[in-house]
Amino acid sequence: MLELYRQHVAERSALGIPPLPLSAEQAADLCELLKNPPAGEEAALMEMLTDRIPPGVDQAAYVKAGF
C-alpha cells in the first residue's frame, strides 16, 4: 500500500498536481499498517493519516473515525 501510494504521489508530482486523498480501502489498509508499523515508517504513516484523508463525510473519513 505504501509503495503504491508513493508511486501515485510521484506521478502526480511530475504532472504538477497534488496527490489524490486516500480512498476508503487505502484508509483501511493504512489503519492496519498503523497497528504494527514497518520500522522507520511511523512518521510517514501518521502524516498520511492526518493529511491524506479528507475531513467530513467521505468514506475514508468514516474509516479513520472508526479507527
N, CA, C, O and CB atoms as a CASP TS submission, in Angstrom:
PFRMAT TS
TARGET T0000
AUTHOR 0000-0000-0000
METHOD Language model
MODEL 1
PARENT N/A
ATOM      1  N   MET     1       0.825  -1.184   0.000  1.00  0.00           N
ATOM      2  CA  MET     1       0.000   0.000   0.000  1.00  0.00           C
ATOM      3  C   MET     1       0.868   1.247   0.000  1.00  0.00           C
ATOM      4  O   MET     1       0.611   2.185  -0.754  1.00  0.00           O
ATOM      5  CB  MET     1      -0.938  -0.002   1.199  1.00  0.00           C
ATOM      6  N   LEU     2       1.892   1.263   0.839  1.00  0.00           N
ATOM      7  CA  LEU     2       2.768   2.430   0.913  1.00  0.00           C
ATOM      8  C   LEU     2       3.470   2.696  -0.413  1.00  0.00           C
ATOM      9  O   LEU     2       3.514   3.833  -0.884  1.00  0.00           O
ATOM     10  CB  LEU     2       3.800   2.243   2.013  1.00  0.00           C
ATOM     11  N   GLU     3       4.011   1.653  -1.006  1.00  0.00           N
ATOM     12  CA  GLU     3       4.750   1.821  -2.256  1.00  0.00           C
ATOM     13  C   GLU     3       3.834   2.287  -3.384  1.00  0.00           C
ATOM     14  O   GLU     3       4.219   3.142  -4.181  1.00  0.00           O
ATOM     15  CB  GLU     3       5.436   0.511  -2.647  1.00  0.00           C
ATOM     16  N   LEU     4       2.637   1.735  -3.455  1.00  0.00           N
ATOM     17  CA  LEU     4       1.689   2.157  -4.491  1.00  0.00           C
ATOM     18  C   LEU     4       1.297   3.622  -4.317  1.00  0.00           C
ATOM     19  O   LEU     4       1.194   4.358  -5.299  1.00  0.00           O
ATOM     20  CB  LEU     4       0.435   1.272  -4.461  1.00  0.00           C
ATOM     21  N   TYR     5       1.080   4.044  -3.085  1.00  0.00           N
ATOM     22  CA  TYR     5       0.704   5.436  -2.863  1.00  0.00           C
ATOM     23  C   TYR     5       1.873   6.362  -3.165  1.00  0.00           C
ATOM     24  O   TYR     5       1.676   7.451  -3.704  1.00  0.00           O
ATOM     25  CB  TYR     5       0.224   5.640  -1.422  1.00  0.00           C
ATOM     26  N   ARG     6       3.079   5.946  -2.826  1.00  0.00           N
ATOM     27  CA  ARG     6       4.248   6.778  -3.135  1.00  0.00           C
ATOM     28  C   ARG     6       4.432   6.923  -4.644  1.00  0.00           C
ATOM     29  O   ARG     6       4.819   7.990  -5.120  1.00  0.00           O
ATOM     30  CB  ARG     6       5.519   6.177  -2.504  1.00  0.00           C
ATOM     31  N   GLN     7       4.157   5.863  -5.395  1.00  0.00           N
ATOM     32  CA  GLN     7       4.211   5.946  -6.855  1.00  0.00           C
ATOM     33  C   GLN     7       3.166   6.936  -7.359  1.00  0.00           C
ATOM     34  O   GLN     7       3.444   7.747  -8.242  1.00  0.00           O
ATOM     35  CB  GLN     7       3.988   4.554  -7.494  1.00  0.00           C
ATOM     36  N   HIS     8       1.977   6.864  -6.798  1.00  0.00           N
ATOM     37  CA  HIS     8       0.896   7.781  -7.163  1.00  0.00           C
ATOM     38  C   HIS     8       1.312   9.228  -6.907  1.00  0.00           C
ATOM     39  O   HIS     8       1.102  10.095  -7.755  1.00  0.00           O
ATOM     40  CB  HIS     8      -0.388   7.448  -6.376  1.00  0.00           C
ATOM     41  N   VAL     9       1.899   9.487  -5.747  1.00  0.00           N
ATOM     42  CA  VAL     9       2.343  10.832  -5.383  1.00  0.00           C
ATOM     43  C   VAL     9       3.401  11.313  -6.375  1.00  0.00           C
ATOM     44  O   VAL     9       3.354  12.459  -6.821  1.00  0.00           O
ATOM     45  CB  VAL     9       2.903  10.855  -3.934  1.00  0.00           C
ATOM     46  N   ALA    10       4.344  10.454  -6.719  1.00  0.00           N
ATOM     47  CA  ALA    10       5.412  10.828  -7.646  1.00  0.00           C
ATOM     48  C   ALA    10       4.849  11.138  -9.037  1.00  0.00           C
ATOM     49  O   ALA    10       5.259  12.106  -9.676  1.00  0.00           O
ATOM     50  CB  ALA    10       6.459   9.703  -7.736  1.00  0.00           C
ATOM     51  N   GLU    11       3.908  10.311  -9.500  1.00  0.00           N
ATOM     52  CA  GLU    11       3.302  10.531 -10.816  1.00  0.00           C
ATOM     53  C   GLU    11       2.573  11.865 -10.863  1.00  0.00           C
ATOM     54  O   GLU    11       2.716  12.621 -11.824  1.00  0.00           O
ATOM     55  CB  GLU    11       2.334   9.393 -11.160  1.00  0.00           C
ATOM     56  N   ARG    12       1.801  12.152  -9.839  1.00  0.00           N
ATOM     57  CA  ARG    12       1.039  13.408  -9.809  1.00  0.00           C
ATOM     58  C   ARG    12       1.968  14.600  -9.639  1.00  0.00           C
ATOM     59  O   ARG    12       1.717  15.667 -10.200  1.00  0.00           O
ATOM     60  CB  ARG    12       0.002  13.385  -8.674  1.00  0.00           C
ATOM     61  N   SER    13       3.033  14.429  -8.874  1.00  0.00           N
ATOM     62  CA  SER    13       4.001  15.500  -8.695  1.00  0.00           C
ATOM     63  C   SER    13       4.670  15.840 -10.027  1.00  0.00           C
ATOM     64  O   SER    13       4.898  17.011 -10.331  1.00  0.00           O
ATOM     65  CB  SER    13       5.056  15.102  -7.647  1.00  0.00           C
ATOM     66  N   ALA    14       4.981  14.821 -10.813  1.00  0.00           N
ATOM     67  CA  ALA    14       5.589  15.044 -12.126  1.00  0.00           C
ATOM     68  C   ALA    14       4.659  15.839 -13.038  1.00  0.00           C
ATOM     69  O   ALA    14       5.122  16.557 -13.924  1.00  0.00           O
ATOM     70  CB  ALA    14       5.948  13.706 -12.781  1.00  0.00           C
ATOM     71  N   LEU    15       3.358  15.715 -12.826  1.00  0.00           N
ATOM     72  CA  LEU    15       2.382  16.460 -13.609  1.00  0.00           C
ATOM     73  C   LEU    15       2.092  17.831 -13.018  1.00  0.00           C
ATOM     74  O   LEU    15       1.374  18.633 -13.615  1.00  0.00           O
ATOM     75  CB  LEU    15       1.102  15.674 -13.719  1.00  0.00           C
ATOM     76  N   GLY    16       2.655  18.097 -11.841  1.00  0.00           N
ATOM     77  CA  GLY    16       2.457  19.383 -11.192  1.00  0.00           C
ATOM     78  C   GLY    16       1.125  19.505 -10.472  1.00  0.00           C
ATOM     79  O   GLY    16       0.628  20.613 -10.270  1.00  0.00           O
ATOM     80  N   ILE    17       0.539  18.370 -10.082  1.00  0.00           N
ATOM     81  CA  ILE    17      -0.739  18.382  -9.374  1.00  0.00           C
ATOM     82  C   ILE    17      -0.604  17.607  -8.065  1.00  0.00           C
ATOM     83  O   ILE    17       0.216  16.694  -7.967  1.00  0.00           O
ATOM     84  CB  ILE    17      -1.867  17.778 -10.255  1.00  0.00           C
ATOM     85  N   PRO    18      -1.397  17.963  -7.067  1.00  0.00           N
ATOM     86  CA  PRO    18      -1.296  17.277  -5.773  1.00  0.00           C
ATOM     87  C   PRO    18      -1.865  15.851  -5.859  1.00  0.00           C
ATOM     88  O   PRO    18      -2.687  15.554  -6.726  1.00  0.00           O
ATOM     89  CB  PRO    18      -2.040  18.083  -4.680  1.00  0.00           C
ATOM     90  N   PRO    19      -1.424  14.992  -4.965  1.00  0.00           N
ATOM     91  CA  PRO    19      -1.949  13.624  -4.950  1.00  0.00           C
ATOM     92  C   PRO    19      -3.414  13.602  -4.524  1.00  0.00           C
ATOM     93  O   PRO    19      -3.885  14.488  -3.812  1.00  0.00           O
ATOM     94  CB  PRO    19      -1.117  12.742  -4.010  1.00  0.00           C
ATOM     95  N   LEU    20      -4.107  12.590  -4.968  1.00  0.00           N
ATOM     96  CA  LEU    20      -5.492  12.402  -4.543  1.00  0.00           C
ATOM     97  C   LEU    20      -5.509  11.972  -3.086  1.00  0.00           C
ATOM     98  O   LEU    20      -4.553  11.360  -2.610  1.00  0.00           O
ATOM     99  CB  LEU    20      -6.216  11.357  -5.433  1.00  0.00           C
ATOM    100  N   PRO    21      -6.585  12.285  -2.369  1.00  0.00           N
ATOM    101  CA  PRO    21      -6.690  11.781  -0.993  1.00  0.00           C
ATOM    102  C   PRO    21      -6.860  10.262  -1.004  1.00  0.00           C
ATOM    103  O   PRO    21      -7.183   9.665  -2.031  1.00  0.00           O
ATOM    104  CB  PRO    21      -7.879  12.454  -0.248  1.00  0.00           C
ATOM    105  N   LEU    22      -6.640   9.665   0.136  1.00  0.00           N
ATOM    106  CA  LEU    22      -6.787   8.213   0.246  1.00  0.00           C
ATOM    107  C   LEU    22      -8.242   7.801   0.063  1.00  0.00           C
ATOM    108  O   LEU    22      -9.164   8.501   0.483  1.00  0.00           O
ATOM    109  CB  LEU    22      -6.264   7.719   1.603  1.00  0.00           C
ATOM    110  N   SER    23      -8.421   6.661  -0.566  1.00  0.00           N
ATOM    111  CA  SER    23      -9.760   6.081  -0.691  1.00  0.00           C
ATOM    112  C   SER    23     -10.094   5.362   0.612  1.00  0.00           C
ATOM    113  O   SER    23      -9.242   5.230   1.491  1.00  0.00           O
ATOM    114  CB  SER    23      -9.846   5.099  -1.915  1.00  0.00           C
ATOM    115  N   ALA    24     -11.322   4.902   0.732  1.00  0.00           N
ATOM    116  CA  ALA    24     -11.727   4.160   1.933  1.00  0.00           C
ATOM    117  C   ALA    24     -10.903   2.889   2.075  1.00  0.00           C
ATOM    118  O   ALA    24     -10.503   2.526   3.182  1.00  0.00           O
ATOM    119  CB  ALA    24     -13.230   3.816   1.882  1.00  0.00           C
ATOM    120  N   GLU    25     -10.650   2.215   0.968  1.00  0.00           N
ATOM    121  CA  GLU    25      -9.855   0.983   1.012  1.00  0.00           C
ATOM    122  C   GLU    25      -8.423   1.283   1.447  1.00  0.00           C
ATOM    123  O   GLU    25      -7.856   0.559   2.265  1.00  0.00           O
ATOM    124  CB  GLU    25      -9.858   0.286  -0.365  1.00  0.00           C
ATOM    125  N   GLN    26      -7.842   2.341   0.905  1.00  0.00           N
ATOM    126  CA  GLN    26      -6.487   2.722   1.291  1.00  0.00           C
ATOM    127  C   GLN    26      -6.448   3.147   2.759  1.00  0.00           C
ATOM    128  O   GLN    26      -5.481   2.851   3.461  1.00  0.00           O
ATOM    129  CB  GLN    26      -5.969   3.860   0.390  1.00  0.00           C
ATOM    130  N   ALA    27      -7.475   3.829   3.222  1.00  0.00           N
ATOM    131  CA  ALA    27      -7.535   4.244   4.625  1.00  0.00           C
ATOM    132  C   ALA    27      -7.591   3.021   5.537  1.00  0.00           C
ATOM    133  O   ALA    27      -6.949   2.997   6.587  1.00  0.00           O
ATOM    134  CB  ALA    27      -8.758   5.156   4.872  1.00  0.00           C
ATOM    135  N   ALA    28      -8.351   2.018   5.141  1.00  0.00           N
ATOM    136  CA  ALA    28      -8.428   0.787   5.938  1.00  0.00           C
ATOM    137  C   ALA    28      -7.067   0.089   5.974  1.00  0.00           C
ATOM    138  O   ALA    28      -6.643  -0.398   7.022  1.00  0.00           O
ATOM    139  CB  ALA    28      -9.504  -0.167   5.363  1.00  0.00           C
ATOM    140  N   ASP    29      -6.386   0.043   4.825  1.00  0.00           N
ATOM    141  CA  ASP    29      -5.045  -0.552   4.781  1.00  0.00           C
ATOM    142  C   ASP    29      -4.080   0.235   5.660  1.00  0.00           C
ATOM    143  O   ASP    29      -3.249  -0.350   6.355  1.00  0.00           O
ATOM    144  CB  ASP    29      -4.520  -0.605   3.332  1.00  0.00           C
ATOM    145  N   LEU    30      -4.190   1.561   5.629  1.00  0.00           N
ATOM    146  CA  LEU    30      -3.344   2.411   6.453  1.00  0.00           C
ATOM    147  C   LEU    30      -3.575   2.142   7.936  1.00  0.00           C
ATOM    148  O   LEU    30      -2.621   2.052   8.709  1.00  0.00           O
ATOM    149  CB  LEU    30      -3.603   3.882   6.137  1.00  0.00           C
ATOM    150  N   CYS    31      -4.820   2.014   8.329  1.00  0.00           N
ATOM    151  CA  CYS    31      -5.143   1.731   9.736  1.00  0.00           C
ATOM    152  C   CYS    31      -4.535   0.402  10.170  1.00  0.00           C
ATOM    153  O   CYS    31      -4.039   0.283  11.290  1.00  0.00           O
ATOM    154  CB  CYS    31      -6.673   1.708   9.951  1.00  0.00           C
ATOM    155  N   GLU    32      -4.570  -0.585   9.304  1.00  0.00           N
ATOM    156  CA  GLU    32      -3.963  -1.873   9.627  1.00  0.00           C
ATOM    157  C   GLU    32      -2.456  -1.740   9.778  1.00  0.00           C
ATOM    158  O   GLU    32      -1.860  -2.341  10.672  1.00  0.00           O
ATOM    159  CB  GLU    32      -4.295  -2.907   8.549  1.00  0.00           C
ATOM    160  N   LEU    33      -1.839  -0.949   8.899  1.00  0.00           N
ATOM    161  CA  LEU    33      -0.396  -0.733   8.997  1.00  0.00           C
ATOM    162  C   LEU    33      -0.035  -0.007  10.291  1.00  0.00           C
ATOM    163  O   LEU    33       1.008  -0.279  10.886  1.00  0.00           O
ATOM    164  CB  LEU    33       0.107   0.064   7.787  1.00  0.00           C
ATOM    165  N   LEU    34      -0.880   0.902  10.721  1.00  0.00           N
ATOM    166  CA  LEU    34      -0.598   1.647  11.952  1.00  0.00           C
ATOM    167  C   LEU    34      -0.645   0.763  13.195  1.00  0.00           C
ATOM    168  O   LEU    34      -0.030   1.090  14.211  1.00  0.00           O
ATOM    169  CB  LEU    34      -1.585   2.786  12.105  1.00  0.00           C
ATOM    170  N   LYS    35      -1.353  -0.329  13.126  1.00  0.00           N
ATOM    171  CA  LYS    35      -1.412  -1.244  14.273  1.00  0.00           C
ATOM    172  C   LYS    35      -0.060  -1.908  14.510  1.00  0.00           C
ATOM    173  O   LYS    35       0.297  -2.209  15.649  1.00  0.00           O
ATOM    174  CB  LYS    35      -2.495  -2.317  14.053  1.00  0.00           C
ATOM    175  N   ASN    36       0.688  -2.135  13.439  1.00  0.00           N
ATOM    176  CA  ASN    36       2.022  -2.732  13.523  1.00  0.00           C
ATOM    177  C   ASN    36       2.866  -2.117  12.413  1.00  0.00           C
ATOM    178  O   ASN    36       3.091  -2.753  11.383  1.00  0.00           O
ATOM    179  CB  ASN    36       1.967  -4.308  13.399  1.00  0.00           C
ATOM    180  N   PRO    37       3.338  -0.874  12.613  1.00  0.00           N
ATOM    181  CA  PRO    37       4.020  -0.159  11.534  1.00  0.00           C
ATOM    182  C   PRO    37       5.382  -0.755  11.181  1.00  0.00           C
ATOM    183  O   PRO    37       6.114  -1.225  12.053  1.00  0.00           O
ATOM    184  CB  PRO    37       4.193   1.285  11.917  1.00  0.00           C
ATOM    185  N   PRO    38       5.709  -0.727   9.890  1.00  0.00           N
ATOM    186  CA  PRO    38       7.058  -1.145   9.491  1.00  0.00           C
ATOM    187  C   PRO    38       8.089  -0.200  10.121  1.00  0.00           C
ATOM    188  O   PRO    38       7.821   0.987  10.307  1.00  0.00           O
ATOM    189  CB  PRO    38       7.201  -1.159   7.930  1.00  0.00           C
ATOM    190  N   ALA    39       9.241  -0.727  10.439  1.00  0.00           N
ATOM    191  CA  ALA    39      10.292   0.079  11.070  1.00  0.00           C
ATOM    192  C   ALA    39      10.648   1.276  10.198  1.00  0.00           C
ATOM    193  O   ALA    39      10.888   1.141   8.998  1.00  0.00           O
ATOM    194  CB  ALA    39      11.546  -0.774  11.334  1.00  0.00           C
ATOM    195  N   GLY    40      10.678   2.434  10.817  1.00  0.00           N
ATOM    196  CA  GLY    40      11.054   3.649  10.128  1.00  0.00           C
ATOM    197  C   GLY    40       9.942   4.332   9.360  1.00  0.00           C
ATOM    198  O   GLY    40      10.159   5.405   8.797  1.00  0.00           O
ATOM    199  N   GLU    41       8.760   3.744   9.322  1.00  0.00           N
ATOM    200  CA  GLU    41       7.647   4.306   8.551  1.00  0.00           C
ATOM    201  C   GLU    41       6.592   4.983   9.422  1.00  0.00           C
ATOM    202  O   GLU    41       5.584   5.470   8.910  1.00  0.00           O
ATOM    203  CB  GLU    41       6.996   3.221   7.735  1.00  0.00           C
ATOM    204  N   GLU    42       6.818   5.016  10.724  1.00  0.00           N
ATOM    205  CA  GLU    42       5.812   5.539  11.642  1.00  0.00           C
ATOM    206  C   GLU    42       5.398   6.969  11.299  1.00  0.00           C
ATOM    207  O   GLU    42       4.207   7.271  11.236  1.00  0.00           O
ATOM    208  CB  GLU    42       6.333   5.486  13.061  1.00  0.00           C
ATOM    209  N   ALA    43       6.367   7.842  11.079  1.00  0.00           N
ATOM    210  CA  ALA    43       6.074   9.252  10.793  1.00  0.00           C
ATOM    211  C   ALA    43       5.328   9.398   9.466  1.00  0.00           C
ATOM    212  O   ALA    43       4.393  10.191   9.367  1.00  0.00           O
ATOM    213  CB  ALA    43       7.377  10.077  10.761  1.00  0.00           C
ATOM    214  N   ALA    44       5.730   8.648   8.461  1.00  0.00           N
ATOM    215  CA  ALA    44       5.063   8.717   7.155  1.00  0.00           C
ATOM    216  C   ALA    44       3.618   8.239   7.267  1.00  0.00           C
ATOM    217  O   ALA    44       2.723   8.814   6.647  1.00  0.00           O
ATOM    218  CB  ALA    44       5.824   7.872   6.109  1.00  0.00           C
ATOM    219  N   LEU    45       3.391   7.201   8.046  1.00  0.00           N
ATOM    220  CA  LEU    45       2.033   6.680   8.217  1.00  0.00           C
ATOM    221  C   LEU    45       1.155   7.690   8.948  1.00  0.00           C
ATOM    222  O   LEU    45      -0.004   7.885   8.583  1.00  0.00           O
ATOM    223  CB  LEU    45       2.058   5.346   8.984  1.00  0.00           C
ATOM    224  N   MET    46       1.702   8.330   9.974  1.00  0.00           N
ATOM    225  CA  MET    46       0.928   9.333  10.711  1.00  0.00           C
ATOM    226  C   MET    46       0.633  10.547   9.838  1.00  0.00           C
ATOM    227  O   MET    46      -0.444  11.135   9.936  1.00  0.00           O
ATOM    228  CB  MET    46       1.680   9.767  11.975  1.00  0.00           C
ATOM    229  N   GLU    47       1.580  10.923   8.989  1.00  0.00           N
ATOM    230  CA  GLU    47       1.353  12.040   8.065  1.00  0.00           C
ATOM    231  C   GLU    47       0.222  11.703   7.107  1.00  0.00           C
ATOM    232  O   GLU    47      -0.624  12.546   6.811  1.00  0.00           O
ATOM    233  CB  GLU    47       2.641  12.375   7.278  1.00  0.00           C
ATOM    234  N   MET    48       0.211  10.473   6.626  1.00  0.00           N
ATOM    235  CA  MET    48      -0.865  10.050   5.726  1.00  0.00           C
ATOM    236  C   MET    48      -2.207  10.071   6.453  1.00  0.00           C
ATOM    237  O   MET    48      -3.213  10.495   5.884  1.00  0.00           O
ATOM    238  CB  MET    48      -0.583   8.638   5.167  1.00  0.00           C
ATOM    239  N   LEU    49      -2.227   9.620   7.694  1.00  0.00           N
ATOM    240  CA  LEU    49      -3.467   9.586   8.456  1.00  0.00           C
ATOM    241  C   LEU    49      -4.007  10.998   8.696  1.00  0.00           C
ATOM    242  O   LEU    49      -5.213  11.226   8.602  1.00  0.00           O
ATOM    243  CB  LEU    49      -3.248   8.869   9.789  1.00  0.00           C
ATOM    244  N   THR    50      -3.129  11.929   9.001  1.00  0.00           N
ATOM    245  CA  THR    50      -3.583  13.277   9.326  1.00  0.00           C
ATOM    246  C   THR    50      -3.815  14.155   8.104  1.00  0.00           C
ATOM    247  O   THR    50      -4.706  15.004   8.117  1.00  0.00           O
ATOM    248  CB  THR    50      -2.589  13.935  10.222  1.00  0.00           C
ATOM    249  N   ASP    51      -3.024  13.964   7.046  1.00  0.00           N
ATOM    250  CA  ASP    51      -3.072  14.889   5.916  1.00  0.00           C
ATOM    251  C   ASP    51      -3.651  14.330   4.618  1.00  0.00           C
ATOM    252  O   ASP    51      -3.968  15.108   3.719  1.00  0.00           O
ATOM    253  CB  ASP    51      -1.717  15.372   5.648  1.00  0.00           C
ATOM    254  N   ARG    52      -3.798  13.047   4.491  1.00  0.00           N
ATOM    255  CA  ARG    52      -4.222  12.465   3.216  1.00  0.00           C
ATOM    256  C   ARG    52      -5.637  11.883   3.231  1.00  0.00           C
ATOM    257  O   ARG    52      -6.085  11.297   2.245  1.00  0.00           O
ATOM    258  CB  ARG    52      -3.260  11.394   2.821  1.00  0.00           C
ATOM    259  N   ILE    53      -6.330  12.048   4.349  1.00  0.00           N
ATOM    260  CA  ILE    53      -7.722  11.601   4.430  1.00  0.00           C
ATOM    261  C   ILE    53      -8.585  12.848   4.555  1.00  0.00           C
ATOM    262  O   ILE    53      -8.406  13.629   5.490  1.00  0.00           O
ATOM    263  CB  ILE    53      -7.956  10.613   5.645  1.00  0.00           C
ATOM    264  N   PRO    54      -9.515  13.048   3.632  1.00  0.00           N
ATOM    265  CA  PRO    54     -10.319  14.275   3.667  1.00  0.00           C
ATOM    266  C   PRO    54     -11.250  14.306   4.876  1.00  0.00           C
ATOM    267  O   PRO    54     -11.762  13.269   5.297  1.00  0.00           O
ATOM    268  CB  PRO    54     -11.136  14.407   2.382  1.00  0.00           C
ATOM    269  N   PRO    55     -11.467  15.494   5.432  1.00  0.00           N
ATOM    270  CA  PRO    55     -12.392  15.611   6.558  1.00  0.00           C
ATOM    271  C   PRO    55     -13.836  15.520   6.071  1.00  0.00           C
ATOM    272  O   PRO    55     -14.111  15.634   4.876  1.00  0.00           O
ATOM    273  CB  PRO    55     -12.164  16.937   7.312  1.00  0.00           C
ATOM    274  N   GLY    56     -14.732  15.317   6.995  1.00  0.00           N
ATOM    275  CA  GLY    56     -16.150  15.349   6.648  1.00  0.00           C
ATOM    276  C   GLY    56     -16.780  13.984   6.539  1.00  0.00           C
ATOM    277  O   GLY    56     -16.496  13.078   7.322  1.00  0.00           O
ATOM    278  N   VAL    57     -17.643  13.857   5.548  1.00  0.00           N
ATOM    279  CA  VAL    57     -18.468  12.653   5.428  1.00  0.00           C
ATOM    280  C   VAL    57     -17.980  11.719   4.326  1.00  0.00           C
ATOM    281  O   VAL    57     -18.748  10.890   3.838  1.00  0.00           O
ATOM    282  CB  VAL    57     -19.908  13.037   5.164  1.00  0.00           C
ATOM    283  N   ASP    58     -16.745  11.837   3.936  1.00  0.00           N
ATOM    284  CA  ASP    58     -16.126  10.953   2.959  1.00  0.00           C
ATOM    285  C   ASP    58     -16.011   9.547   3.561  1.00  0.00           C
ATOM    286  O   ASP    58     -15.880   9.408   4.777  1.00  0.00           O
ATOM    287  CB  ASP    58     -14.727  11.494   2.526  1.00  0.00           C
ATOM    288  N   GLN    59     -16.057   8.524   2.737  1.00  0.00           N
ATOM    289  CA  GLN    59     -15.948   7.149   3.237  1.00  0.00           C
ATOM    290  C   GLN    59     -14.611   6.901   3.928  1.00  0.00           C
ATOM    291  O   GLN    59     -14.553   6.174   4.920  1.00  0.00           O
ATOM    292  CB  GLN    59     -16.127   6.156   2.093  1.00  0.00           C
ATOM    293  N   ALA    60     -13.543   7.494   3.415  1.00  0.00           N
ATOM    294  CA  ALA    60     -12.237   7.337   4.055  1.00  0.00           C
ATOM    295  C   ALA    60     -12.239   7.978   5.437  1.00  0.00           C
ATOM    296  O   ALA    60     -11.621   7.454   6.363  1.00  0.00           O
ATOM    297  CB  ALA    60     -11.129   7.954   3.184  1.00  0.00           C
ATOM    298  N   ALA    61     -12.928   9.106   5.585  1.00  0.00           N
ATOM    299  CA  ALA    61     -13.018   9.767   6.885  1.00  0.00           C
ATOM    300  C   ALA    61     -13.802   8.887   7.863  1.00  0.00           C
ATOM    301  O   ALA    61     -13.506   8.864   9.058  1.00  0.00           O
ATOM    302  CB  ALA    61     -13.690  11.162   6.746  1.00  0.00           C
ATOM    303  N   TYR    62     -14.784   8.176   7.360  1.00  0.00           N
ATOM    304  CA  TYR    62     -15.552   7.250   8.203  1.00  0.00           C
ATOM    305  C   TYR    62     -14.638   6.129   8.710  1.00  0.00           C
ATOM    306  O   TYR    62     -14.712   5.746   9.877  1.00  0.00           O
ATOM    307  CB  TYR    62     -16.761   6.655   7.413  1.00  0.00           C
ATOM    308  N   VAL    63     -13.786   5.611   7.840  1.00  0.00           N
ATOM    309  CA  VAL    63     -12.838   4.550   8.239  1.00  0.00           C
ATOM    310  C   VAL    63     -11.885   5.102   9.289  1.00  0.00           C
ATOM    311  O   VAL    63     -11.608   4.436  10.287  1.00  0.00           O
ATOM    312  CB  VAL    63     -12.037   4.009   7.003  1.00  0.00           C
ATOM    313  N   LYS    64     -11.380   6.318   9.071  1.00  0.00           N
ATOM    314  CA  LYS    64     -10.458   6.946  10.029  1.00  0.00           C
ATOM    315  C   LYS    64     -11.142   7.139  11.380  1.00  0.00           C
ATOM    316  O   LYS    64     -10.544   6.860  12.420  1.00  0.00           O
ATOM    317  CB  LYS    64      -9.951   8.306   9.489  1.00  0.00           C
ATOM    318  N   ALA    65     -12.361   7.601  11.378  1.00  0.00           N
ATOM    319  CA  ALA    65     -13.093   7.818  12.635  1.00  0.00           C
ATOM    320  C   ALA    65     -13.307   6.507  13.379  1.00  0.00           C
ATOM    321  O   ALA    65     -13.258   6.482  14.608  1.00  0.00           O
ATOM    322  CB  ALA    65     -14.448   8.489  12.362  1.00  0.00           C
ATOM    323  N   GLY    66     -13.538   5.441  12.666  1.00  0.00           N
ATOM    324  CA  GLY    66     -13.719   4.146  13.294  1.00  0.00           C
ATOM    325  C   GLY    66     -12.437   3.601  13.897  1.00  0.00           C
ATOM    326  O   GLY    66     -12.467   2.801  14.832  1.00  0.00           O
ATOM    327  N   PHE    67     -11.321   4.036  13.360  1.00  0.00           N
ATOM    328  CA  PHE    67     -10.016   3.582  13.847  1.00  0.00           C
ATOM    329  C   PHE    67      -9.712   4.251  15.164  1.00  0.00           C
ATOM    330  O   PHE    67      -8.657   4.008  15.751  1.00  0.00           O
ATOM    331  CB  PHE    67      -8.900   3.878  12.823  1.00  0.00           C
TER
END
